[in-house]
Amino acid sequence: MRRGRLAKLRAGVLLPWTRAPYGYRLHPDRPRDPGGVVLEAGEAAVVAEIFALYLEPQVSLLQLARTLARRHIPSPGGKSVWAVATLHGILTNPAYTGQVYTGRVRYRPPRIRRSATHPIGRPHESRIPVPRAEWIAVATVPAIVTTEQFDRVQSKLAKNRCFSQRNNTAHPYLLRALVSCGYCRYACIGRTAVRSPYSYYMCSSKLKWAMLGREPCHARFAPAGQLDDLVWRDLCEVLTHPAELTRALERAHGGHWLPQELQARRENLRQGRVSLGQQIDRLTEAYLHDVIALPEYERRRRDLEQRDQALAEQERQLSAQADRHEELAGTAIAIENFCARVRAGLDNVSFEQKRQLVELLIDRVIVTDTAVEIHYVIPTHRSSEHVRFCHLRTDYLSTSQ
């Protein structure tokens, strides 16, 4: 099927679209026929305006989205606000020049989520661009913009990408992508005021809700320097005194027991089963000497056997708890060894090393006004010291804990 579909694509008799791009309409009876593609006049005019507006000086994708919203132009989904990703998809689609391609991207499993405290929604794979030389030309359709316009837009997108806030390295943020708002559970982004030495972690929903005309989140800005110092000092304290980690691990496993208590409980259960065995033996002797009748013997023996089975089940559960306790002791030793190795170099670490350590040991920092909640994760094996904990979570891309 793949070979046949690829042959039809190369022959120009099959469209790669399952849904027509914004500005086009497919033939109702032959939706995969390239000859049935026609322009939708109103949407095509919007696409041409998007390309023209973006080519104006000092216009970014965000400014373009705001301009379209001010003009009350609905998005392809019928919403009043245009998403930046939607505009980027339109501006990078070569079909608007009249040439349809396939094989422009390949897919890989996703590696990040938007926020550890907020569901990502419907998980989907991430798209990786493929070099233009590997694209497969499929068919021609009516053009909306010229090839020259399209190439100028791609050049501007590449230039603006270098100045994007996600590529900003002028202001270091130790907790970048690790801070969440305690009110709305959205991720917080680092911002530095223009011509100002002050940096903050700001709830990302403030900008989004402001664009939608809704009341923004009332969470206050968190001073980045103070929050970074606070979290780093607490992290050093945790690594310096790993006993608290061991107690937390015990609580996580439900281990509020002591080995002596386990031994005592197991001994009591053993003695109880021995006593029941003796009672069964005496009952059998009484039946053999015709002291009790057969129905009474069967009834009493059945009750004693049920009690013995209940004690045996409790004994198995205690054995499982004992095994977990031994595993917990081994995990605690591994945690102490890890903390000892990391603690030796805490005094002379660079910012890059701090950042690597924070990414490894902190899953999330939740800020609610003056309250700071830190979720630590500690490697329990050497093989896990090079993998971020969030990548190991089964709910990494579906739900939040």
C-alpha positions as CSV (number, residue, x, y, z in Angstrom):
1,M,0.0,0.0,0.0
2,R,2.8,2.4,0.8
3,R,4.6,1.7,-2.5
4,G,1.3,2.1,-4.4
5,R,0.5,5.4,-2.7
6,L,4.0,6.7,-3.3
7,A,3.8,5.8,-7.0
8,K,0.5,7.7,-7.3
9,L,2.0,10.7,-5.5
10,R,5.0,10.7,-7.9
11,A,2.6,10.4,-10.9
12,G,0.6,13.5,-9.7
13,V,-2.7,11.7,-9.5
14,L,-3.1,11.7,-5.7
15,L,-3.1,14.5,-3.3
16,P,-1.2,14.1,0.1
17,W,-3.9,16.0,1.9
18,T,-6.5,14.6,4.1
19,R,-7.9,18.1,4.5
20,A,-7.3,21.0,2.2
21,P,-5.1,23.9,3.4
22,Y,-6.7,27.1,4.4
23,G,-7.7,29.0,1.2
24,Y,-8.5,25.9,-0.9
25,R,-11.4,23.6,-1.5
26,L,-11.4,20.0,-2.7
27,H,-13.8,18.5,-5.2
28,P,-16.7,17.0,-3.3
29,D,-16.7,13.7,-5.3
30,R,-13.0,13.4,-5.9
31,P,-11.3,14.9,-2.8
32,R,-7.9,13.3,-3.6
33,D,-7.8,14.5,-7.2
34,P,-5.3,17.3,-7.8
35,G,-7.5,18.6,-10.7
36,G,-10.4,19.3,-8.4
37,V,-8.6,21.8,-6.2
38,V,-10.1,25.3,-6.4
39,L,-9.5,28.5,-4.5
40,E,-11.9,29.8,-1.8
41,A,-11.9,33.5,-2.7
42,G,-12.4,34.9,0.9
43,E,-9.8,32.7,2.5
44,A,-7.3,33.1,-0.3
45,A,-7.5,36.9,0.2
46,V,-6.7,36.4,3.9
47,V,-3.7,34.2,3.0
48,A,-2.4,36.8,0.6
49,E,-2.9,39.5,3.3
50,I,-1.0,37.4,5.8
51,F,2.0,37.1,3.6
52,A,2.0,40.8,2.7
53,L,1.6,41.9,6.4
54,Y,4.4,39.7,7.6
55,L,6.8,41.1,5.0
56,E,6.4,44.6,6.5
57,P,9.3,45.8,8.6
58,Q,9.3,45.0,12.3
59,V,6.3,42.6,12.1
60,S,6.6,39.3,14.1
61,L,4.2,36.4,14.2
62,L,2.7,37.6,17.4
63,Q,2.1,41.1,16.1
64,L,0.6,39.5,13.0
65,A,-1.8,37.5,15.1
66,R,-2.8,40.6,17.0
67,T,-3.4,42.6,13.8
68,L,-5.7,39.9,12.4
69,A,-7.6,39.8,15.7
70,R,-8.1,43.6,15.7
71,R,-9.4,43.4,12.2
72,H,-11.9,40.7,13.4
73,I,-10.7,38.2,10.9
74,P,-11.7,34.7,12.1
75,S,-9.0,32.0,12.2
76,P,-9.3,28.7,10.2
77,G,-11.0,27.2,13.2
78,G,-13.5,30.0,13.4
79,K,-11.9,31.6,16.5
80,S,-11.4,35.3,17.1
81,V,-7.7,34.8,18.0
82,W,-5.1,33.4,15.7
83,A,-2.5,31.0,17.1
84,V,1.1,31.7,16.2
85,A,1.5,28.1,15.2
86,T,-1.3,28.4,12.7
87,L,0.3,31.5,11.1
88,H,3.6,29.7,11.0
89,G,2.0,26.7,9.2
90,I,0.5,29.0,6.6
91,L,3.7,31.0,6.0
92,T,5.8,27.8,5.6
93,N,3.4,25.9,3.3
94,P,4.8,25.9,-0.3
95,A,1.4,24.9,-1.7
96,Y,0.4,28.6,-1.7
97,T,3.0,29.1,-4.5
98,G,1.1,26.6,-6.6
99,Q,3.3,23.5,-6.1
100,V,2.1,20.7,-3.8
101,Y,4.9,18.6,-2.1
102,T,4.9,15.5,0.1
103,G,7.5,14.2,2.5
104,R,8.3,17.6,3.9
105,V,8.4,16.3,7.5
106,R,9.0,13.1,9.4
107,Y,7.8,12.3,12.9
108,R,9.4,11.2,16.1
109,P,7.9,10.6,19.6
110,P,7.4,13.8,21.7
111,R,10.0,14.6,24.3
112,I,8.5,17.5,26.3
113,R,5.2,18.6,27.7
114,R,3.9,22.1,28.1
115,S,3.7,21.9,31.9
116,A,4.1,19.1,34.5
117,T,1.0,20.4,36.3
118,H,-1.2,20.8,33.2
119,P,-2.4,18.0,30.8
120,I,-1.0,18.2,27.3
121,G,-4.3,17.2,25.9
122,R,-4.2,14.8,23.0
123,P,-0.6,13.5,22.6
124,H,0.9,13.6,19.2
125,E,4.3,13.0,17.6
126,S,6.7,15.9,16.9
127,R,7.4,16.9,13.3
128,I,11.0,17.2,12.1
129,P,11.6,19.2,8.9
130,V,13.1,17.3,6.0
131,P,15.7,19.0,3.6
132,R,14.0,20.5,0.6
133,A,16.0,18.3,-1.8
134,E,14.2,15.3,-0.4
135,W,10.7,16.7,-1.0
136,I,8.5,14.9,-3.6
137,A,6.7,17.2,-6.0
138,V,3.1,15.9,-6.4
139,A,1.0,18.3,-8.4
140,T,0.2,22.0,-9.2
141,V,-2.7,23.9,-7.8
142,P,-3.8,27.6,-8.2
143,A,-1.2,29.9,-6.6
144,I,-2.0,32.5,-4.0
145,V,1.4,34.1,-3.6
146,T,4.5,34.3,-5.8
147,T,7.6,32.2,-5.3
148,E,9.5,35.4,-4.6
149,Q,7.2,36.4,-1.8
150,F,7.4,32.9,-0.3
151,D,11.2,32.9,-0.4
152,R,11.3,36.3,1.3
153,V,9.0,35.1,4.0
154,Q,11.2,32.0,4.7
155,S,14.3,34.2,4.9
156,K,12.5,36.5,7.4
157,L,11.3,33.5,9.5
158,A,14.8,32.2,9.7
159,K,16.2,35.6,10.7
160,N,13.5,36.1,13.4
161,R,14.1,32.6,14.7
162,C,17.5,33.7,15.8
163,F,16.0,36.4,17.9
164,S,13.2,34.3,19.3
165,Q,12.7,34.4,23.1
166,R,13.3,30.7,23.4
167,N,16.7,31.2,21.9
168,N,17.5,34.1,24.2
169,T,20.7,33.4,26.1
170,A,21.3,37.0,27.3
171,H,19.5,36.4,30.6
172,P,20.2,33.1,32.4
173,Y,17.3,31.5,34.3
174,L,18.3,28.6,36.6
175,L,14.7,27.3,36.8
176,R,13.8,27.8,33.1
177,A,10.8,25.5,32.1
178,L,10.6,24.2,35.7
179,V,8.3,26.8,37.3
180,S,4.5,26.6,37.4
181,C,1.8,28.9,38.6
182,G,0.1,27.8,41.8
183,Y,-3.3,29.4,40.7
184,C,-3.9,28.4,37.1
185,R,-1.3,25.6,36.9
186,Y,0.2,27.0,33.7
187,A,3.9,27.1,33.2
188,C,5.8,30.3,34.1
189,I,8.3,31.9,31.7
190,G,11.3,34.0,32.5
191,R,11.1,37.7,31.5
192,T,13.6,40.5,32.0
193,A,12.4,44.1,31.7
194,V,13.9,46.2,28.9
195,R,16.9,48.3,30.2
196,S,16.4,46.9,33.7
197,P,18.4,44.5,35.8
198,Y,15.3,42.8,37.2
199,S,14.1,39.4,36.0
200,Y,10.9,37.6,36.9
201,Y,9.1,34.3,36.3
202,M,5.7,35.2,34.9
203,C,2.6,33.0,34.5
204,S,2.3,32.4,30.7
205,S,-1.5,32.5,30.9
206,K,-1.3,36.3,31.5
207,L,-0.4,37.0,27.9
208,K,-2.8,34.3,26.5
209,W,-5.8,35.4,28.5
210,A,-5.1,39.1,27.7
211,M,-5.2,38.3,24.0
212,L,-8.5,36.6,24.5
213,G,-9.9,39.6,26.3
214,R,-10.3,37.7,29.6
215,E,-9.2,38.7,33.0
216,P,-5.6,37.5,33.4
217,C,-4.3,35.3,36.2
218,H,-3.8,37.3,39.4
219,A,-0.6,35.5,40.3
220,R,2.2,37.9,41.1
221,F,5.6,38.0,39.3
222,A,8.2,35.9,41.1
223,P,11.6,37.6,41.2
224,A,13.9,35.2,39.3
225,G,17.1,35.9,41.3
226,Q,15.4,35.3,44.6
227,L,13.6,32.2,43.5
228,D,16.7,30.7,41.9
229,D,18.7,31.3,45.1
230,L,16.0,29.9,47.3
231,V,15.6,26.7,45.3
232,W,19.4,26.2,45.0
233,R,19.9,26.6,48.7
234,D,17.2,24.2,49.4
235,L,18.6,21.7,46.9
236,C,22.0,21.9,48.6
237,E,20.4,21.4,51.9
238,V,18.6,18.3,50.7
239,L,21.9,16.9,49.2
240,T,23.8,17.7,52.4
241,H,21.3,16.0,54.7
242,P,19.9,12.9,52.8
243,A,18.2,11.5,55.9
244,E,15.1,13.4,55.0
245,L,15.1,11.8,51.6
246,T,15.2,8.4,53.2
247,R,12.3,9.3,55.5
248,A,10.3,10.5,52.5
249,L,11.1,7.3,50.6
250,E,9.8,5.3,53.5
251,R,6.6,7.3,53.6
252,A,6.2,6.8,49.9
253,H,6.5,3.0,50.3
254,G,4.1,3.1,53.3
255,G,7.0,1.8,55.5
256,H,6.1,3.1,58.9
257,W,7.3,-0.2,60.4
258,L,10.5,-1.2,62.1
259,P,12.4,-4.5,61.5
260,Q,11.8,-5.6,65.1
261,E,8.0,-5.1,64.6
262,L,8.1,-7.1,61.4
263,Q,9.9,-10.0,63.2
264,A,7.4,-9.9,66.1
265,R,4.4,-9.9,63.8
266,R,5.8,-12.8,61.7
267,E,6.6,-14.8,64.9
268,N,3.1,-14.2,66.2
269,L,1.6,-15.5,63.0
270,R,3.9,-18.5,63.0
271,Q,2.8,-19.4,66.5
272,G,-0.8,-18.9,65.6
273,R,-0.5,-21.4,62.7
274,V,1.3,-23.9,64.9
275,S,-1.5,-23.6,67.4
276,L,-4.2,-24.1,64.7
277,G,-2.3,-27.2,63.5
278,Q,-2.3,-28.6,67.0
279,Q,-6.0,-28.0,67.3
280,I,-6.6,-29.8,64.1
281,D,-4.6,-32.8,65.3
282,R,-6.5,-32.9,68.6
283,L,-9.8,-32.6,66.7
284,T,-8.8,-35.5,64.5
285,E,-7.9,-37.7,67.5
286,A,-11.3,-36.9,69.1
287,Y,-13.1,-38.0,65.9
288,L,-11.0,-41.2,65.7
289,H,-12.0,-42.1,69.3
290,D,-15.7,-41.5,68.5
291,V,-15.9,-38.4,70.8
292,I,-17.5,-36.3,68.1
293,A,-19.6,-37.2,65.1
294,L,-18.4,-36.8,61.5
295,P,-20.6,-33.8,60.6
296,E,-19.4,-31.9,63.7
297,Y,-15.8,-32.9,62.9
298,E,-16.0,-31.6,59.4
299,R,-17.6,-28.3,60.5
300,R,-14.9,-27.6,63.1
301,R,-12.1,-28.7,60.8
302,R,-13.4,-26.5,58.0
303,D,-13.4,-23.5,60.4
304,L,-9.9,-24.2,61.6
305,E,-8.6,-24.5,58.1
306,Q,-10.2,-21.2,57.1
307,R,-8.5,-19.5,60.0
308,D,-5.2,-21.1,59.0
309,Q,-5.5,-19.9,55.4
310,A,-6.2,-16.3,56.7
311,L,-3.1,-16.4,58.9
312,A,-1.1,-17.8,55.9
313,E,-2.2,-14.9,53.7
314,Q,-1.2,-12.4,56.4
315,E,2.2,-14.1,56.6
316,R,2.7,-13.8,52.9
317,Q,1.8,-10.1,53.0
318,L,4.4,-9.6,55.8
319,S,7.0,-11.4,53.8
320,A,6.3,-9.1,50.8
321,Q,6.6,-6.1,53.2
322,A,9.9,-7.5,54.4
323,D,11.1,-7.8,50.8
324,R,10.1,-4.2,50.2
325,H,11.9,-3.1,53.3
326,E,15.1,-4.8,52.1
327,E,14.7,-3.1,48.7
328,L,14.0,0.2,50.4
329,A,17.2,-0.2,52.4
330,G,19.2,-0.7,49.2
331,T,17.6,2.3,47.6
332,A,18.4,4.4,50.6
333,I,22.0,3.4,50.4
334,A,22.1,4.3,46.7
335,I,20.6,7.7,47.4
336,E,23.2,8.4,50.1
337,N,26.0,7.4,47.8
338,F,24.6,9.7,45.0
339,C,24.3,12.6,47.4
340,A,27.8,12.1,48.7
341,R,29.2,12.2,45.2
342,V,27.3,15.3,44.2
343,R,27.9,17.1,47.5
344,A,31.7,17.0,47.0
345,G,31.5,19.4,44.1
346,L,28.7,21.8,45.2
347,D,31.1,24.5,46.2
348,N,32.7,25.1,42.8
349,V,29.9,24.5,40.3
350,S,29.3,26.7,37.3
351,F,25.9,27.9,36.1
352,E,25.8,25.2,33.4
353,Q,26.5,22.6,36.0
354,K,23.8,24.0,38.3
355,R,21.4,23.9,35.5
356,Q,22.1,20.3,34.7
357,L,21.8,19.4,38.4
358,V,18.5,21.3,38.7
359,E,17.0,19.6,35.6
360,L,18.0,16.2,37.0
361,L,16.8,16.6,40.6
362,I,13.8,18.9,40.3
363,D,10.6,17.9,38.6
364,R,8.6,21.1,39.3
365,V,8.6,24.3,41.3
366,I,5.1,25.6,42.0
367,V,4.9,29.2,43.2
368,T,1.8,30.6,44.9
369,D,2.5,34.2,46.0
370,T,5.1,33.7,48.8
371,A,4.7,29.9,49.0
372,V,7.1,27.8,47.1
373,E,6.6,24.1,46.6
374,I,9.5,22.0,45.2
375,H,9.0,18.5,43.8
376,Y,12.3,16.7,44.1
377,V,13.3,13.5,42.2
378,I,16.4,11.6,43.2
379,P,18.1,9.0,41.1
380,T,18.2,5.5,42.7
381,H,20.6,4.0,40.3
382,R,23.6,5.1,38.3
383,S,21.8,4.4,35.0
384,S,19.1,6.9,36.0
385,E,21.5,9.8,36.6
386,H,21.5,10.7,32.9
387,V,17.7,10.6,32.3
388,R,15.3,13.3,33.4
389,F,12.5,12.0,35.7
390,C,9.7,13.5,33.6
391,H,10.7,11.3,30.6
392,L,10.1,8.2,32.7
393,R,6.6,9.1,33.8
394,T,3.8,7.0,32.3
395,D,1.6,10.1,32.5
396,Y,4.2,12.4,30.9
397,L,2.0,13.3,27.9
398,S,-1.5,12.6,29.0
399,T,-2.4,13.6,32.6
400,S,-0.9,15.5,35.5
401,Q,-0.2,14.3,39.0
